[in-house]
Amino acid sequence: MEDELFNYIDSMLESVQEDVDDDDLAFKLRTARQSLIGLEEQYREGQAALEQLDVDDETLDSLRELGYLD
């Protein structure tokens, strides 16, 4: 699900970036896309850290329900 969301946001930004002629706006869009990559990496690292926690099944289920775990 999250992969789809990150890819969707990036594809929207990319499609707008392709149509922009203004250098300042193109820079902002490139920066936004680069920031998205950073956010995705942080998200993946956070997911990996949560999966390595030694917690009980009830807590894991709660984290999944809240969207913190896949």
N, C-alpha and C positions, 0 to 999 in steps of 0.2 A: 504494500500500500504506500509506504513512504517513498519507495523508489519511484513509483508512478507520480507522486506529488512533486518531488524534486525535478523529475524529468519534465513534467507538465509546465511547471513554473519556468524552467530554463528554456523550453521550446517557445513559450509565449514571449519571453524577453528576447530571444534570438530572432523571432519573426519581426518584432518591432525594430530591433537593431538593424536588420537588413534594409528596412525602409527609411531609416533616418539619415538625413543628409547633414544635419547639424553636428559638428565635431564635439561640442560640449555634451549634447544629449547622447551621442554614441559612446562617449567616455563614461557617462553615468550608467548607461546600460551594460557596458563591459564590466564596470566595477560591481554592479548589482549581480551579474552572473558569476563573477569571481567570488563575491561574498556568499552566494548560494552554495558554491562548491565547498567553501569553508564551513558553512553551517551543516551541510550534509556530512562532512567528515566528523565534525563534533558530535552530531547525532549518532553516527555509527559507533564512535568510540564510547559514547554514553550507553548505547545498547549493549555493547560488548561487556562493559563494566557491570551493568545490571545483571547480565546473564551469569557472571562469575560470582555473584553474591551468594553467600550461604544463608539462604532464608527459607522459611517454611513454605509449603504449597499454598496456604491461604494468602500469604503476603504476595507471592508470585501471581496468584489469580487476581488479586486486587490491583497489582501493577499492570497486568494485562488489560483489565477492565478500564483502567484510567488511560490506557494508551501508551504507557511507558515501555512496554515490552510487546514484541510481536507474538 
